[in-house]
Amino acid sequence: MRWYKDLYLGSSVKNRKRYYKYCISYSKKLTGTYCIVLSQNGGDLLDICHSELMRFHNAFPEEPLILGIAGSRSEACLLAGDIILEVFRKTGGFDVRTYFHERE
């Protein structure tokens, strides 16, 4: 898995970025934590996955790019909306994949 350099964080995980990155990277169990990942499907913009899914390397066809971490499903949905809104404001479109691959 790859991490976006300017990782987006939900309000409940904002003060413990290093802790959550470590736990997700090294397959530690986190309950109620979600990752916002650049979609593997060309028709979608973002995927919201439980952090436990990151433990399974064969769950994704290619190495996932994690854009954000949130402490709950609803917080992850709001954070994904913020990410898409930021991409729209900066580019005038919804080409999330190109936007993040250029900034990576």
Buried (B, 14 or more C-beta within 10 A) or exposed (E): BEBBEEBBBBEBBEEBEEEBBEBBEEEEEBEEBBBBBBBBEEEEBBBBBBBBBBBEEEEBEEEBBBBBBBBBEEBBBBBBEBBBEEBBEEEEEEBBBEBBEEEE
